[in-house]
Amino acid sequence: MRYLSDQMLVEVYQRAVDLQLDNEFIQLLFEEMKRRAIATDRIVV
């Protein structure tokens, strides 16, 4: 996860939600966004 920029992480998260990928994968992305202190309340899904 460290190799993804913040912007790319958000885009991957949004795409994963759109494609209804595995919930555990989506949760992993979400937890990484929280760890990086990315404002998750502003993310539109």
C-alpha positions, 0 to 999 in steps of 0.5 A: 500500500505504501507505493500508492499515492493518496489520490490513487488510493482513493481512486482504487477505493472508489473503483473497488466499491463501484465494481462491488469487489470483495468486502475485505479488500474494500475494508483494507483500502478504507483502513489504509485511508484512515491510517493516512488520515485521508478525509473518508467522510468526503469520499463519494461512492 
